[in-house]
């Protein structure tokens, strides 16, 4: 995968073709999945993590708060990162 599409940052993260090392993708949700599950529970690598599977973290306010909620929460069921979630 290229560091940045066109070899230079353009301000838009195109994660399909750009790596997380590209400044365009700094803070992009898929890139945050490379961090700990206590930061982003939506990441597939965090599915099944006890911290992330705690329903007490679900706010059920109609907004998926990716930094607090996980794929077990109704608010996040349709989140891109939750596609394929087995729960």
N, C-alpha and C positions, 0 to 999 in steps of 0.2 A: 504494500500500500504506500502511496506517495505521502510525503510529509504534508505538503499542501498541493492542491490542484493547481496546475500551471507553475508550480515551483515557488509561488509567492502567495502570501496571505491576501485575501480579498474581503475579509470581514464577514463571510458567510461560511458556516460549517457544513460541508457536504460529506458527512461521516461515511457514506458509502465508498468514497474515493479518497478521503483525507484521513490521516492518522491523528491520534489524540495529541501528538507532538506539534501539530500545526496550530499556531496561535488562533486561528479561526475557531477551533474546537475547544478552546480553553473554557471549561465550565459546562460544556455540552453534556447532557445527561448520559449518553452512552459512555463518554470518557470518564465520568464520575464513577462508573461501575468498576473501574480499576482500583478504586479506593475501598475502604472498609465498609462493611454492611451497616454499620451504625450511622453512616452518612446517607446512603441511598439504598433503601430496602427493595426498590423495584427491580433491581438488577437480578437477572436469572441466577447468578452465582450465589445470591442471598436467599433464594427460595428455600424454605425449610430452616433457615437460621432462627433460633428461638427468639432473639431480639426482634426480628422482623415479623414473626408469625404471631406476635402478641396482639390480639384484637383490641386491647385497651388503647393502642396507638391510633385507631381509626376514629376520625372526627365525624364522618358521615354528614358532611355539610354540602355535598355536591361538587366539591373541588378536590382533585387528587393533589395533595401536598406531598410531592415526591421526597422531600427531606424529612418527613415525619411518618407518612403512611406507607403501606406495602400493598402487594397484590392481593392480600386477603381482604382488603377494605373495599366496600362497594364503590367508593369514590374512584378507585383506581382500576377497576375491572377492565375498562376500555383503554387503559394506557398502553402505548406502543410497546414498552418494555415488558408488559404483563402478558402479551400474546403468547400462548402456550403454557401459561401458569397452570400447574396440575391441580391446585387446590380448589 
